[in-house]
Each structure stands twice: as C-alpha cells, then as structure tokens.
C-alpha cells in the first residue's frame, strides 16, 4: 500500500496521506513525493489548485481516520540520532524543502485539518492559503515532551500568533480544537466534517471558487476557549527567559497556573529554551527560507542530544512517560549550550531550498 496517494481530479491536484496505522505520519519518501508532485503541477495549466488531506482507512480502522497527520517518523529519527544522525538529517532536509515549496507555491493550496494535526501535520497545513478545521481538529506542537522543538516552520507560525499564545503552545504542547484554530488564524475556515467531501468535490469542479465554496459550507464555530485565558497567558508567558516564565507561574496562586507549571515540569528544559529562542528569532526572520535554514541547523544538533533520544524512549518506545532530562532544570541549561545549538552549519552542510 502506497504511503501517499497523488492524482489529479478535475482541475485540482490531490495529495492524500495514506499511513493509517501511523496516523499518516510523514516519512522521507512521502515528503519527496509531495515536492515532486508540486514541481510537476507548477507548470501544468490543467492543475489550478492543490488539495491536501488524508485517505480514509481502507479496512475501516478508526485509527486511520483519527488524524490528518500526527507528525514525522519520530522512531526513525531517534534511531538515526543515536548513531551518526545522517538519516535524520536527510529526513529534515527533505521535509523542510517540502515545507518551503508549499509556502512559496503560486497556485492556491487547501489543507483539510480534520482530526489530529501535529508536528509535521502543522508543517504541511500552515503554508496553505486555505486551512480548514473541523469539530475533530486537534492541533498541537508537542515536541518539547520528547526533547525536540516545534520545527517545520513553528518558529515562524507560532511567533506570529496574538500576544504570547505561541510561546505558551510551544512550551506546553497544548492542544487546540478547531474553533480555537479559527480564532487564532491557524485555520481560515471551520466546516462540519460531514461537509468536507462536498467541499472537495465542488473545488475540483471549480478551483477558481475555492473561497466562495468554503465560505458557503462553513458553519459558526463554538467559542474559542483559549481566549478566556489570553490575558493570563500574556502575563505569565511574557518573558523570553524560561526561568522567568517558571517564576511567574510559581508566583501565581491560580489553579490554571498550577496546572500549567505541572505540565512544564514534564518537558525538556533544554528544548523549552530552544523553543523560546526559536520564536524570538522567528518573529523578525526576514524570509521563510531563512527560518528553514535556522531550524535545520538546530534540528541537526538536537536529534543527537540526550534529551531527544531519552524523550522518544520515554514517550514512544517504553511509554513510561518518565523521561530523565539532562540538564534537569532550566537553570542547568546554559546560554552557551543554546548558542552552540543555534550556531549556523558549515556552508557545505547547510539547508537550501
């Protein structure tokens, strides 16, 4: 069974993720296939738009229908990181080229974020001109829980969210629902899942009417719950220094702050600091290409560090959810270490689109 289904339907190119048992997580071959398809369609006048979604599970397995894309092939990346890291770097190089190609694509792209949309799934949906959320959407960048950071453009997208919500999402891995995605601009439309097939059919018939089709089929979204905490998030996550975020949460006697602090205590201090710097830099990054170049340099180093190998062991392999982070505290992560992780790669190893 092919991991990705690529075809044309009417006047649109269709990209359908098809790894149901892995909730459509991306591997290197899938990323390359997307880039190749985009390159072919760029010069094909018969293809006027591109639709990205996930294929239904062929055997009716509910796991295959649970998500749009759960991320990247984390186990492979960790196995590689524990050795020479070459396979992991090749995955990131290929994935980031796909992310950049989507971001810079001239023809309109519609991404259907129905179900779990995490990590790599964020990377293939956020560059799209039209991003459709549903009542099933579960959107998150949970990487700090496995000693990684919100990559695939996370430094760009999260740093552009209102106030300090991006920093809150990057550090905690908090899951947003479809209504919250719409309110924050991570989604452009909110459709009931039962209307998605009709939307895809009508867009294939008339790609010039994408906005009108989605506007017509959209439904009023429920209240965005995260906005009730907006002022609190802006106040407690105001600092770009992790120690100061912890101190602000510790000084607040509210239940929300206590729960959030407990969540942060489960995350990698090293990659929480990486995430804060990534968003600080990302907000003023001149181009998305520059963002991808920096994220590749950071990813190349982080995947070979202790916290990533240990985080994958604890969460994905042994599933004991008891990682032993090193350094174990924010204070233990020196500015010098963060500077080392963010150092540019030699020109011969650097990422290029």
C-alpha positions in Angstrom: 0.0 0.0 0.0 1.4 3.4 -1.0 2.1 5.8 1.9 0.8 8.7 -0.2 -1.7 8.9 -3.0 -1.1 11.5 -5.6 -3.5 12.1 -8.5 -5.4 14.8 -10.4 -9.2 15.1 -10.1 -11.0 17.6 -12.3 -8.8 20.7 -12.3 -7.0 20.1 -9.0 -4.0 18.0 -7.8 -4.9 15.7 -4.9 -2.3 14.8 -2.2 -3.7 12.2 0.2 -1.6 11.0 3.2 -2.1 7.2 3.5 -0.3 5.7 6.5 -3.3 4.9 8.6 -1.6 2.8 11.2 0.8 5.7 11.9 -1.9 8.3 11.8 -0.4 9.4 8.5 2.9 10.5 10.0 5.4 11.6 7.3 8.5 9.7 6.2 11.3 10.9 3.9 9.7 9.3 0.8 6.3 10.9 1.4 7.9 14.4 1.7 9.9 13.9 -1.5 6.7 12.7 -3.3 4.8 15.9 -2.3 7.7 18.1 -3.5 7.9 16.2 -6.8 4.1 16.5 -7.4 4.2 20.2 -6.7 7.0 20.6 -9.1 5.1 18.8 -11.8 1.9 20.7 -11.3 3.6 24.1 -11.2 3.8 24.1 -15.0 0.6 22.2 -15.7 -2.1 24.6 -16.8 -4.7 21.8 -16.2 -4.0 21.9 -12.4 -5.3 25.1 -10.9 -5.2 24.3 -7.2 -3.9 21.6 -4.8 -5.9 19.8 -2.1 -4.1 18.1 0.8 -5.9 15.6 3.1 -5.7 12.1 4.4 -7.2 9.0 2.9 -9.9 7.1 4.8 -8.7 3.9 6.4 -9.2 1.0 3.8 -10.3 -1.5 6.5 -12.4 0.9 8.5 -9.8 1.0 11.2 -10.8 4.1 13.3 -7.1 4.9 14.0 -6.6 5.7 10.3 -9.4 8.2 10.4 -8.3 9.8 13.7 -6.0 12.2 12.2 -4.8 14.3 9.2 -1.2 13.9 10.2 0.4 13.0 13.5 3.8 14.3 12.7 7.0 12.8 11.4 8.7 9.4 11.6 10.0 10.0 15.1 11.2 6.5 15.8 13.4 6.5 12.7 14.8 10.0 13.6 15.7 8.8 17.1 17.3 5.6 15.8 19.4 7.7 13.5 20.2 10.3 16.1 21.5 7.6 18.4 24.0 6.7 15.6 25.5 9.2 13.2 22.3 11.2 12.6 22.7 11.1 8.8 19.3 9.6 8.1 17.6 12.0 10.4 19.3 15.0 8.7 18.2 13.7 5.3 14.6 13.5 6.6 14.7 17.0 7.9 16.4 18.3 4.7 13.7 16.7 2.6 10.8 17.7 4.8 11.9 21.3 5.1 12.2 21.6 1.3 8.6 20.3 1.0 7.5 22.9 3.7 9.3 25.7 1.8 7.8 24.6 -1.6 4.3 24.6 -0.1 4.9 28.1 1.5 6.2 29.6 -1.8 3.7 27.8 -4.1 2.0 30.1 -6.6 -1.2 28.1 -7.0 -3.7 28.0 -4.2 -3.5 25.1 -1.7 -6.3 23.9 0.5 -5.3 21.8 3.6 -8.0 19.8 5.5 -7.0 19.6 9.1 -9.6 17.0 10.1 -8.5 15.2 13.2 -5.0 15.1 14.7 -2.8 17.8 13.2 0.5 17.8 15.0 4.2 18.5 14.3 4.7 17.6 10.6 1.0 17.9 10.1 1.3 21.5 11.1 4.1 21.9 8.6 2.1 20.8 5.7 -1.1 22.6 6.6 0.1 26.1 7.7 1.7 27.1 4.4 -1.6 26.5 2.6 -3.7 29.6 1.6 -6.8 27.9 2.8 -6.7 25.8 6.1 -9.9 24.0 7.0 -10.6 23.0 10.6 -13.5 20.8 11.8 -15.0 19.7 15.1 -12.5 16.8 15.0 -9.4 19.0 14.8 -6.7 18.5 17.5 -3.8 20.9 16.6 -0.6 20.9 18.6 3.2 21.2 18.5 4.0 18.8 21.4 7.7 18.4 20.6 9.2 19.6 23.9 7.7 16.5 25.5 10.1 14.3 23.5 13.1 16.6 23.7 12.5 18.2 20.3 11.2 21.7 19.4 8.3 23.0 17.2 10.1 22.8 13.8 8.7 22.7 10.2 8.2 26.5 10.5 7.0 26.5 14.1 9.3 29.4 14.9 7.6 31.4 12.1 4.0 30.5 12.6 3.8 30.4 16.4 5.7 33.7 16.8 3.0 35.4 14.7 0.1 34.4 16.9 -1.6 37.0 19.1 0.2 38.0 22.3 2.2 35.2 23.9 -0.1 32.4 22.8 2.7 31.0 20.5 5.1 30.8 23.4 2.5 29.0 25.5 1.8 26.5 22.8 5.5 25.9 22.1 6.4 25.2 25.7 3.4 23.2 26.8 2.3 21.4 23.7 -1.3 22.4 24.5 -3.9 21.0 22.1 -6.2 23.4 20.3 -9.6 22.5 18.9 -10.9 23.6 15.5 -12.7 26.6 16.9 -9.5 27.8 18.6 -7.6 27.3 15.4 -10.1 29.5 13.6 -10.0 32.2 16.3 -6.2 32.3 16.2 -5.9 32.4 12.4 -4.3 28.9 12.2 -7.4 27.9 10.2 -9.2 30.1 7.6 -12.5 28.2 7.7 -14.5 26.0 10.1 -16.5 23.2 8.4 -18.5 20.4 9.9 -16.6 17.2 8.9 -19.7 15.8 7.1 -19.4 18.7 4.6 -15.7 18.1 3.6 -16.4 15.6 0.7 -18.8 18.1 -0.8 -16.2 20.9 -0.4 -13.5 18.8 -2.2 -15.9 17.9 -5.0 -17.0 21.4 -5.6 -13.4 22.8 -5.5 -12.3 20.1 -8.0 -15.1 21.3 -10.3 -14.3 25.0 -10.0 -10.9 25.8 -8.4 -11.4 29.5 -9.0 -14.3 29.5 -6.5 -12.4 28.0 -3.5 -13.1 30.9 -1.2 -16.8 31.0 -2.2 -17.2 27.2 -1.7 -15.6 27.2 1.7 -17.5 30.3 2.8 -20.8 28.8 1.7 -20.2 25.4 3.5 -18.6 26.9 6.7 -20.5 26.8 10.0 -20.4 29.1 13.0 -17.6 27.9 15.3 -18.1 27.4 19.0 -16.4 29.8 21.4 -12.6 29.6 21.4 -11.8 28.5 25.0 -8.2 29.6 24.9 -9.2 33.2 24.5 -10.6 33.1 28.1 -7.0 32.7 29.2 -5.5 35.2 26.8 -4.6 37.9 29.4 -3.2 35.3 31.8 -1.1 33.7 29.1 0.2 37.1 28.0 1.1 37.9 31.6 2.7 34.6 32.7 4.5 33.9 29.4 5.7 37.4 28.9 9.4 36.6 29.2 11.7 35.0 26.7 13.7 33.6 29.6 12.4 30.2 30.7 13.5 30.8 34.4 11.2 33.9 34.4 8.3 32.0 33.0 8.6 29.4 35.7 8.9 32.1 38.4 5.8 33.9 37.1 3.8 30.6 37.2 5.1 29.8 40.7 4.1 33.2 42.0 0.6 32.9 40.7 -1.8 31.2 43.1 -4.4 30.3 40.5 -5.4 26.8 39.5 -4.6 27.4 35.8 -1.1 28.5 36.6 -0.5 25.5 38.9 -1.7 23.1 36.1 0.4 24.8 33.5 3.5 24.7 35.8 2.9 21.0 36.3 2.8 20.5 32.6 6.1 22.3 32.0 7.8 20.2 34.7 7.3 17.2 32.3 9.0 18.9 29.4 12.7 19.1 28.4 14.3 22.2 29.9 16.8 22.2 27.0 14.2 22.2 24.2 11.9 24.6 26.0 14.8 27.1 26.0 15.4 26.2 22.3 11.7 26.9 21.6 11.7 30.3 23.2 14.8 31.4 21.2 13.3 30.0 18.1 10.2 32.1 18.4 12.1 35.2 19.5 14.3 34.9 16.3 11.4 33.7 14.1 9.3 36.9 14.7 11.9 39.0 12.9 13.2 36.3 10.5 13.5 38.0 7.0 12.1 35.1 5.0 10.6 31.6 5.5 13.7 30.3 3.7 15.9 31.8 6.4 13.6 30.2 9.0 14.0 26.8 7.5 17.8 27.2 7.3 18.0 28.0 11.0 15.6 25.2 12.0 17.6 22.7 10.1 20.8 23.8 11.8 19.1 23.4 15.2 17.4 20.1 14.4 20.7 18.6 13.1 22.2 19.1 16.6 19.1 18.5 18.8 18.4 15.0 17.3 21.8 13.8 18.5 21.5 15.1 22.0 20.5 13.1 25.1 17.0 14.7 25.7 15.7 13.7 22.3 16.8 10.1 22.5 15.5 9.9 26.1 12.2 11.6 25.3 11.5 9.2 22.4 12.3 6.3 24.7 10.0 7.5 27.5 7.0 8.5 25.3 7.1 6.3 22.2 9.2 3.2 22.9 8.9 2.3 26.6 5.8 4.5 27.1 6.7 5.0 30.8 6.3 8.8 30.4 9.2 9.3 32.9 12.0 10.9 30.9 15.2 11.7 32.7 16.1 15.1 31.2 19.7 16.3 31.2 20.1 19.1 32.3 17.1 18.5 34.6 16.3 22.2 35.3 16.0 25.4 33.4 18.9 26.8 35.4 21.1 23.9 34.2 20.7 24.8 30.6 23.4 27.4 29.9 23.3 30.2 27.4 26.4 28.8 25.9 24.7 25.5 25.2 21.8 27.3 23.5 24.3 29.3 21.4 26.0 26.0 20.4 22.7 24.5 19.3 21.9 27.6 17.2 25.3 28.0 15.6 25.0 28.0 11.8 26.2 24.9 10.0 29.2 25.0 7.6 28.1 26.1 4.2 28.6 22.6 2.8 26.1 21.1 5.3 23.6 24.0 5.4 20.0 23.6 4.2 19.0 25.1 0.9 15.5 25.1 -0.8 
